[in-house]
Amino acid sequence: MLRVRKSAVGWAVALALTAAGLAPASPATARAQSTPTIDWLPCATDTSAECGTLSLPVDWNRPRGERFDLSLARRAADPATREGALVFGPGGPGDSGVDRVVNGSSRFSADLRARFDIVSFDPRGTGGSHPVVCARALLARQPQVIADQAQFDAVLANNALLRADCRARTGALYDHVDTTSAAHDLDAVRIALGERQLTFHGSSYGTLLGQRYAELYPDRVRAMVLEATMDHSLGTRAFLDTQAATAEGAFDEFVAWCDRSTACALHGRDFRAIWAGLHARAERGLLTDPKRPGVVLTPFELSRLTHKDFYDTWRWPGLAEWLGKMDAATALRSAGPSTGDAVAPYPFAVFCQDWSLPVRDYSEYAGHLRRAARLAPDLRYPPALFALVTCLGTPTPVANPQHRLRVHTDVPLLLAATVHDPASGYGWARNVARQLGRHGALLTYQGWGHGSYTSSPCVERTVDSYLIGQVVPARGASCPAVEPEV
């Protein structure tokens, strides 16, 4: 293992970043950041945690313009053992870091919680941080899968209406929920916490935030863990293909577990035949969800809900039971249309400002569908396909487009990657590690699930050693699989 020596980043690196358009905030922005404060008070739902807000610019290019309040939470370490603050970057997009701290800070080890205040936030445009809101009726018009050119054209038109509606209801922040803006927010959080450098652990979509921060503020990174990392260098085809292959690989691993484990309710049966039957019923509109009586599942929803339960191995027995109940059940009458509020939060808006995934017409879209079905013959409709529908027609250039990483930190970023991650594929982590070069280190968990810190004691020890002592694992470091609990 290598212990990293701290040093300042030289002028040459700073100049290179400026030339590449990756310089940190402008002097005006820096002045706006100079004295941010957070007024911490006991959280309403759990007074052992503290909640607060931080006033930040809506547009970091206009630091004296309109502002919004970023919602935060923290659990303070014992002053006798405290060494600093650990900031957690939530996933999603749309996960609440505030909820994570208030209700789930135990995801971090007792050793980390003793040494670091655990701090997180709701990223701009989500949760308690001025959420993007849109007309529920317009959101409901987005099809899960586009069927023909007429529907393709209708989606383009509806998405234009949706963007205008979201902007009108949300205000100026709607156009500034990208991860570059969030990275500037993160540095303001660091300053408000009184930290000279940032100690950060990002999960899933939160790894995009960590990567962007490391590009913009390389000299301010003390230690950064990217767990279940995303590869933000992929175009439309590569993004979809890697997601389809990753999802199908997770499906194969679940089938293999079901074949070997008596904890699977379908153990000893032909799982793929059962799945094919469920999919055929969904295609005919005859498959209903036993958890929500009367709710008919489309093929896309069947794939999406199944894929979601691949995220944690402790969910696998329940997934098998759910699929078994559907296999044994007959179709029920469909539930009527849902009613409720006229508006709904739309945390996915950030994705369309971070990713440019253009599709020319229905013919090109249908080609993506056919290729995804070849790569994922069981799931057929990987959830990533919905990203194309959601972002169709987004004006370009987007605020934070895909690009190869340009990171020059003193401390290598630690990538905690799972071989059988159902969402952030292992190939993504390997590609990000290649982009980082000597500025990154890859820790491989040989098991399953979306993330590894909470499921592998080996990963936990290695990550803790890195976050606490900046001890970087040796090249090729690996942790063995932990068999799913029953």
Secondary structure, DSSP 8 states (H G I E B T S, - for coil): -EE-------HHHHHHHHHTT-----HHHHHHHSS-----EE-SS-TTSEEEEEEEESSTTSTTS-EEEEEEEEE---TTT--EEEEEE--TTT--HHHHHHHHGGGS-HHHHHHEEEEEE--TTSTTS---EEEHHHHHTS-SS--SHHHHHHHHHHHHHHHHHHHHHH-GGGGG-SHHHHHHHHHHHHHHTT-SSEEEEEETTHHHHHHHHHHH-GGGEEEEEEES---TT--HHHHHHHHHHHHHHHHHHHHHHHHH-TTSTTTTS-HHHHHHHHHHHHHTT--B-TTSTT-B--HHHHHHHHHHTTS-GGGHHHHHHHHHHHHH-------------SEEE-TTHHHHHH------SHHHHHHHHHHHHHH-TTT-S-TTHHHHHHHTT--SS-SS---------SS-EEEEEEEE-SSS-HHHHHHHHHHHGGGEEEEEEEEESS-STTT-HHHHHHHHHHHHH-EE--TT-EE-------
